[in-house]
């Protein structure tokens, strides 16, 4: 009998994002983008977005910094 496979997709990791993901985040928010628009630019799902926010401090901090820029826009 074959080994059981785990259910669902593997968790989203920052390594799966484009290499220039920080630049995309900062540029997007600097231009007044919403979270959804930034997420689309990064090419990730809503689930992946929230998974990264919870699991990756660098990603979470970059999003927080970007939101500050967006609010100042």
Number of C-alpha atoms within 10 A of each C-alpha: 3 4 5 6 6 7 6 6 6 8 11 18 14 16 8 11 13 13 10 9 18 17 12 17 23 21 16 21 24 18 13 18 21 15 18 13 14 22 18 12 15 18 14 15 13 13 11 17 21 12 14 18 17 11 14 13 11 13 19 16 12 17 19 13 15 26 21 14 18 19 12 11 11
